[in-house]
Amino acid sequence: MRRTIVVLTTLTVAAVASATASAQRAQPALIATVKVSAKEFKFTLSAKTAKRGVVIFKVTNIGALQHNFQISGRKTKLLSHGQSETLRVTFLRKGTYPYKCTQPGHAAQGMAGVFTIT
């Protein structure tokens, strides 16, 4: 009878440990949202840093000229005044990631910067 109790206790502890490990793996990834306003000739970001994970950039052109937003190999379409687009980027590593407008001459005039992942 004593062996049966020990076996059940060991199985119960193993089951709880397994359930805890599964719950930790099932936690959602870190998600941050950054609002980006584009106008002649600069970007304004609501945050310039985020933790590793998914960053959702909500880009809105408030300028008169067409602009886009490029970061980490991803970019929005060309946005006219008042248009918006959402760009979802997954950052797996800490570091700095340059962003810019790819319209000719715009980055050189100030539509560029660096986003930091911590």
N, C-alpha and C positions, 0 to 999 in steps of 0.2 A: 504494500500500500504506500509506503514511503517513496518508493521509486516512481510510482505513478504521479504523485504530487510534484516531484522534482521535474519530471519530464514535462508536465503541463505548464509549470512555471517557466521553464526554459523556452517552450514553444510560445508562450504568451509574450515574453520579453522579446523574442525574435520577431514576432508579428508586429509589435509596437514599433520596434526599430525600423522594420521594413516600411511601415505606413508613414513614419516620420520622414524617411529618406525620399519616398515618393512625393510627399507634400512639398518638400524643399525643391525638388526638381520641377514641380508643376507651377512654381511661383512665376508670375508674369514678368517679362523683361522690363527694365526701366524705360519709361517713355517720357520724353520731354517735348513740349511744344514751344516753338520760337516764332514770334510774329516778325516778319521782315517787310519793311516798307522801302520801295525803290523810287527814287526821283533823281533829277539832274543835280549833281552827279555823285550820289552817295546812297548807301544802304543804311537803314536804321534797324537794328535788331533789338528785340525785347530782352534778350540775354545773349551774352557772348561766350558762355560756357555751359556745358552739360556733362552729366555722367555718362559712362559707357552704356550703350543700348540704342534704342530707336529715338531719333530726333525728327519731329515733324515740323518742317518749315512751312509756315503759311505766308506766302509771298503775295504782296499787293503792290501794283504800280500806281503810285499817286502822282507821278510826273506826267509831263506832256509827251515825251518821247517814248518809244518802245524800249523795254528792258527785259532781261531775264536774270536768273540767279543760278549759278553753277557752284557745286561743292562736291568733293569726293567722287568725281566722275559722273555725277548726276546733275541734270539741269532742267529748268522749267522751259516751257515754250516761250516765245516772245510775247510779252504782255503789253497791251495798249493801256492807256489811262483808264483806271477803274477796274481793270481785270485782276483776277486772283488765281493762284494755283497752289496746290499743296504738294510738297515734295517730302517724301518719307525716306530717310537715310539711316542705315544701321552702322553705328560706329563700334567696332569690336576692340579697338586699342586706344589707349590714352595718347594724347599728342595734339598737335596743332594742324588744322585743316584750312587751307586758303579757300576763299570764296571770291567770286567776281561776276560781273556782267560781261557776257561774251560779245556784245555789240562792239564793232570796231571803234577803238578809241575810248570807250567808256571806262574800262578798268584804269587806264592811264590817267584819266581825269578824276579818279577818286572812288570809282565803284568797285572797290576791292577791299578785302580785309582778311582777318584770321579768326576762325572759330576754334575754341579749345575744348577738348574732351578730357575730363579728369577721372 
